[in-house]
Amino acid sequence: MLKLYYGPGACSFVPHAALEVVKAATGAEFETQTVKLHKGEQHTPEYLALNPLGLVPVLVEDGKPLTQIVAICDYLDRRFPQAGLLPVEPWQRAQALSTFVWMNNTVHPTFTHVFRPSAFAAGEAAQADVKALAVAKFREHLERIQAMIAHAAPWLLGDKPSFVDFYALVFLRWGGLAGIDPATLPVYQAFVERVAAHPAVAAAMAREGIRLDTYKPK
Ligand SMILES: N[C@@H](CCC(=O)N[C@@H](CS)C(=O)NCC(=O)O)C(=O)O
């Protein structure tokens, strides 16, 4: 059976919601294991044996680990094509991956600078600079996603929910934690409420114990 190691509210939510979509479409059950990132559980010897990078997510099948969100999601799509997670037509599939990879290699690392500026600058003032610049850049990325959402029909890739919709939800939650009021991105906010109401997504959110309202007004 497939087993996903995830951190509540982390990027691992993307394959987590996808596994729920797969389960609904095919009946394939999966197991989950929480990795409490704030407690450093990603650095235990047992976990590092699965992923020497000490990051979530990890998908384990038959005792063999697979890391990296895009690789995990590509595997889920190819193994369970009935779930319709990515378009089949080659050009559309490549376009979908283009958006997905941009989210994974650009938007996501921008937030890492917000969340952990100490990994990118030594002094306190420099860290505050890194964080402020990264928040501004992250907001630009959210605005770009909001512009994509304006063409959603009804999901970002068309008639079926997919990885990019789940990533969009994760990013708006993270934006709230970074002090970005989701009400200032109303089209995005309404979209994410719709994503969260999808039964597969709602099931993954319930298991992770996460909600959409991460923003706390100052
Ligand atoms: N490129 C990796 C990024 C994974 C990643 O950044 N995971 C974060 C959570 S969103 C993590 O595990 N952080 C733990 C840490 O930095 O200690 C992927 O696509 O899987």
The ligand as an SDF file (V2000), in Angstrom:
LIG
                    3D

 20 19  0  0  0  0  0  0  0  0999 V2000
   11.6160   20.4320   -3.6480 N   0  0  0  0  0  0  0  0  0  0  0  0
   11.0430   19.7160   -2.5280 C   0  0  0  0  0  0  0  0  0  0  0  0
   10.6940   20.7150   -1.4540 C   0  0  0  0  0  0  0  0  0  0  0  0
   10.1980   20.0510   -0.1880 C   0  0  0  0  0  0  0  0  0  0  0  0
   10.1600   21.0360    0.9750 C   0  0  0  0  0  0  0  0  0  0  0  0
   10.6200   22.1830    0.8900 O   0  0  0  0  0  0  0  0  0  0  0  0
    9.5410   20.6090    2.1070 N   0  0  0  0  0  0  0  0  0  0  0  0
    9.4620   21.4320    3.2900 C   0  0  0  0  0  0  0  0  0  0  0  0
    8.0270   21.6510    3.7330 C   0  0  0  0  0  0  0  0  0  0  0  0
    7.0730   22.6280    2.6250 S   0  0  0  0  0  0  0  0  0  0  0  0
   10.1650   20.7390    4.4600 C   0  0  0  0  0  0  0  0  0  0  0  0
   10.0900   19.5320    4.5980 O   0  0  0  0  0  0  0  0  0  0  0  0
   10.8420   21.4990    5.3440 N   0  0  0  0  0  0  0  0  0  0  0  0
   11.4560   20.9500    6.5110 C   0  0  0  0  0  0  0  0  0  0  0  0
   12.7390   21.6400    6.8590 C   0  0  0  0  0  0  0  0  0  0  0  0
   13.1420   22.5560    6.1110 O   0  0  0  0  0  0  0  0  0  0  0  0
   13.3380   21.2680    7.8640 O   0  0  0  0  0  0  0  0  0  0  0  0
    9.8260   18.9230   -3.0230 C   0  0  0  0  0  0  0  0  0  0  0  0
    9.2730   19.2710   -4.0660 O   0  0  0  0  0  0  0  0  0  0  0  0
    9.4610   17.9120   -2.3930 O   0  0  0  0  0  0  0  0  0  0  0  0
  1  2  1  0
  2  3  1  0
  2 18  1  0
  3  4  1  0
  4  5  1  0
  5  6  2  0
  5  7  1  0
  7  8  1  0
  8  9  1  0
  8 11  1  0
  9 10  1  0
 11 12  2  0
 11 13  1  0
 13 14  1  0
 14 15  1  0
 15 16  2  0
 15 17  1  0
 18 19  2  0
 18 20  1  0
M  END
$$$$
